[in-house]
Amino acid sequence: MPPEDPSPPVDASGRRQDFRLAADESSPLVADCLTASGRFRERVRNVSSKGAFLATTRSLRIGEEIAMVIPLAGSKATIKATGEVVRAEDAGYGIEFRVLFRH
């Protein structure tokens, strides 16, 4: 039996198929973040079951650990997770969740 592919399903363009919640000006998402260099609050461009994208000019490193609390706009729900910086872009950083906390 072949080993299972641990990566998420992708479409023909190679993009992930997991659900994403995108934030916009009318319903911004702001995360409370903690890294080894300190605490900060940053805007979240989108969030999914696998991770989030922080829209920031703050300097983070690929592989850096981060803890995040993201209140979902218009809801009492909150995402609490720890993760790792896995992608850097001019507009911010992709965070892959490692542990999601239930509350």
C-alpha positions in Angstrom: 0.0 0.0 0.0 1.5 3.4 -0.9 2.1 5.9 1.9 -0.5 8.6 2.4 0.4 12.0 1.0 0.5 14.4 4.1 -0.1 17.5 2.0 -3.6 18.9 1.7 -5.5 18.4 -1.6 -4.7 20.9 -4.3 -6.5 22.1 -7.4 -5.2 22.2 -10.9 -3.3 25.4 -10.2 -1.5 23.8 -7.2 -3.5 25.9 -4.6 -4.8 24.3 -1.4 -8.5 23.4 -1.3 -9.1 23.9 2.4 -11.7 26.4 3.6 -10.3 30.0 4.1 -12.0 32.9 5.9 -10.8 36.1 4.2 -10.9 39.3 6.2 -11.8 42.7 4.6 -12.1 46.3 5.7 -15.7 45.8 7.0 -14.8 42.7 9.1 -11.1 42.9 10.0 -9.4 40.1 11.9 -6.7 41.1 14.3 -4.5 38.5 16.0 -2.8 38.8 19.4 0.6 37.2 18.7 3.5 36.1 20.8 7.0 35.2 19.6 10.4 34.9 21.3 10.9 38.6 20.5 7.7 39.8 22.2 4.0 40.4 22.0 2.3 42.3 19.2 -1.1 42.7 17.4 -1.3 42.3 13.7 -4.0 42.1 11.0 -4.9 38.7 9.6 -5.6 38.7 5.9 -7.0 35.1 5.9 -7.3 32.1 8.1 -8.0 28.4 7.5 -7.9 25.2 9.4 -4.2 24.8 8.5 -3.0 28.4 9.2 -3.2 32.1 8.7 -1.6 34.9 6.8 -0.4 37.9 8.9 -0.4 41.2 7.0 2.6 42.9 8.5 5.9 44.6 7.9 7.2 43.3 11.2 10.3 41.1 10.7 9.7 37.4 11.3 11.9 34.5 10.4 11.0 31.3 8.5 10.8 28.6 11.1 10.1 31.0 14.0 7.4 29.8 16.4 4.4 31.9 17.1 1.4 31.7 19.4 -1.8 33.4 18.1 -5.3 34.3 19.4 -7.6 35.4 16.6 -11.1 36.5 17.6 -13.5 35.9 14.7 -15.4 39.1 13.8 -19.2 38.9 14.4 -18.8 35.8 16.5 -17.9 34.7 20.0 -15.6 32.1 18.5 -11.8 32.5 18.9 -8.9 30.6 17.3 -6.1 29.8 19.7 -3.1 28.2 18.1 0.6 27.8 18.0 2.4 27.6 14.7 5.4 28.3 12.6 6.3 30.9 10.0 6.5 29.0 6.8 6.3 31.6 4.1 7.5 35.2 3.7 6.0 37.7 1.2 6.2 41.5 0.8 2.7 41.8 2.3 3.4 39.6 5.3 3.9 36.0 6.5 2.2 32.6 6.1 1.8 30.8 9.4 1.2 27.1 9.6 -0.7 26.0 12.7 0.9 23.2 14.7 -1.5 23.0 17.6 -5.0 24.3 17.8 -6.4 24.7 21.3 -10.0 23.8 22.1 -11.8 26.0 24.5 
